[in-house]
């Protein structure tokens, strides 16, 4: 290994760059070559018993002795949840210094790479002043999925296709179908419509944004943006909005539509409010 490093040092700069490019290319086409994986194997055909005092027969003696079956490999089964100490405030998990229990996948993919948590070793427990009582009362944090879903919903613009030929009034099922087309399954009872009905067809509503809300797990209220797009079966009535990306809502467009940016509301208790009460509550948060 040292001889290879010395040889690499003696290479010209251009050749070093070439070697690096080759290594990166090989890693790109075959990442498993560099990844650490573990397999547990067993012989498909067991060796015949070795008589005492004699040497064991070589696996190369017969081809059937070289056949193996995979018993277990990385990724099989579920890894247990892990207790960790948070080093920083992490939204949805807890505050710095808290002891929580998270899944192994979340720990290794989200918390450890960003140094947001450490293992509760004796040294770390002394460093962060973690008592035995805190260790025994650690909380199980399973909010990651619903918070991630809430953030994805909050960042999207729901395209609502309505008729340009027939009269309509915006209902919950219109939004449910529109969100399903964009990859989210949201039941009607989780959708909060605007207080004032949206009625069409109306050319003034074309491509206009409107505010509605989605309630996740009865305690997270997500402010949503919808955009009306009116479509017709008649080619003469096709509406074209040049230069408009319907999936993006900028600050200037929000001002034109008189929509104030809102943040996700996360309630510690279950919300037992009507749709009208939820909408008015979120509007009061803006005023305050």
Secondary structure, DSSP 8 states (H G I E B T S, - for coil): -HHHHHHHHHS-HHHHHHHHHHHHHHHHH-GGGTS---EEEEESS------TTS----GGGSGGGG-EEEEEETT-S----EEEEESS-BTTTB-TT-EEEE-HHHIIIIITTTT-EEE--HHHHHHTT--HHHHHT-EE---HHHHHHHHHHHH-EEEEEEESSS-EE--HHHHHHHHHHTT----GGGEE--SS--EES-GGGTT-EEEEEEEETTTEEEEEEEEEEEE-SSGGG----TT--TT---HHHHHHTT------EE-SS-----HHHHHHHHHHHHH-
